[in-house]
Amino acid sequence: MSMDMTTVGDTGLLDTLQHEVAVFARRAEQTRLGGVGQVRNSMDRAAYLLLNRLDKEGPMGVKALAASMGIDSSTVTRQVAPLVDTGLVKRTSHPEDGRAVVLQLSPRGVARLEEVRCSRRQLMAELTHDWAPEEREQFCTLLTRFNHALSARMTVQGTGPVEQSPAS
């Protein structure tokens, strides 16, 4: 397949696609896709992704967490600090090397993450209420595929992977 995407047929479609992705990114950040009700906008993207990763993969050190998310350790350290301060994440000693620190969700973090997930699920249901189940599934499949393509491109360019979807 040619990487030349400037054919007459593709130009308009690709212009629309890049514009819609830009609009989506702006609106997603504006709302933070935070959900509905009291929980809306109550957790920033970085916190949500960190808590999600710890929930999915279990306790881990800063370096492992950074590697799994495709960001550097200093960024993880900076983003985790307020989560520790608010009691959503706890630092514990590594079971095999007491000198190493392991990050894990606290019971409060587990509960808060589920509260935010529930609110976000409700928002997704609201936004797609008039979609057929097959349309929701297709959108999810295509968005996941798009995110994987972005991740692969970031890896090839040497800037590391981007956060993957929970299904990956």
Secondary structure, DSSP 4 states (H G I P E B T S, - for coil): ------SHHHHHHHHHHHHHHHHHHHHHHHHTT--SGGGTT-S-HHHHHHHHHHHHH-SB-HHHHHHHHTS-HHHHHHHHHHHHHTTSEEEEE-SS-TTSEEEEE-HHHHHHHHHHHHHHHHHHHHHTTTS-HHHHHHHHHHHHHHHHHHHHHHHHTTS-PPPPPTT-
